[in-house]
Amino acid sequence: MIDYRKRIASMAIQLAKEDPPLVKEVIARLREAGEIAADDLSYLEGIADRWIRIAEENLAKGQRH
């Protein structure tokens, strides 16, 4: 059972890196629907925020050159 949970967590983190806006949207919808508490998935949301910031920084660097 633990291996299954680790795989799910790993997939969620990978998705947060690959498509962070989608992850943030899904989390927001779950909160709005009352399916999760306000602080649930905050760690995953933080990862998504980090990757959005990285993408924005890379875009800004690319526009300067």
C-alpha positions as a printed Julia matrix, in Angstrom:
65×3 Matrix{Float64}:
   0.0    0.0     0.0
   2.84   2.41    0.77
   4.4    1.87   -2.68
   1.07   2.78   -4.27
   0.89   6.03   -2.28
   4.48   6.89   -3.18
   3.74   6.35   -6.87
   0.64   8.56   -6.69
   2.59  11.29   -4.88
   5.39  11.04   -7.42
   2.96  11.34  -10.33
   1.26  14.35   -8.71
   4.6   16.09   -8.21
   5.62  15.33  -11.8
   2.34  16.77  -13.07
   2.9   19.89  -10.96
   6.23  20.32  -12.75
   4.93  19.57  -16.25
   1.61  21.45  -16.13
   1.52  23.66  -13.04
  -1.43  25.82  -14.17
  -3.57  22.69  -14.52
  -2.61  21.5   -11.05
  -3.46  24.89   -9.54
  -6.8   24.93  -11.37
  -7.73  21.44  -10.15
  -6.79  22.31   -6.57
  -8.85  25.53   -6.75
 -11.86  23.63   -8.08
 -11.58  21.02   -5.34
 -11.48  23.77   -2.72
 -14.44  25.59   -4.24
 -16.45  22.37   -4.29
 -15.58  21.76   -0.64
 -13.91  18.47   -1.46
 -10.65  19.45    0.22
  -9.78  21.81    3.07
  -8.08  25.12    2.36
  -4.66  23.81    3.39
  -4.96  20.4     1.7
  -2.53  19.97   -1.18
  -0.74  23.21   -0.28
   2.61  21.41   -0.69
   1.67  20.39   -4.22
   0.39  23.88   -4.96
   3.74  25.27   -3.77
   5.57  23.02   -6.21
   3.32  24.22   -9.03
   3.97  27.85   -8.03
   7.7   27.2    -8.07
   7.6   25.75  -11.59
   5.42  28.6   -12.85
   7.99  31.04  -11.46
  10.84  29.09  -13.12
   9.03  29.13  -16.47
   8.39  32.88  -16.19
  12.05  33.54  -15.33
  13.22  31.43  -18.25
  10.85  33.26  -20.59
  12.13  36.61  -19.35
  15.74  35.49  -19.86
  14.92  34.32  -23.37
  13.33  37.65  -24.28
  16.42  39.57  -23.14
  18.72  37.74  -25.56
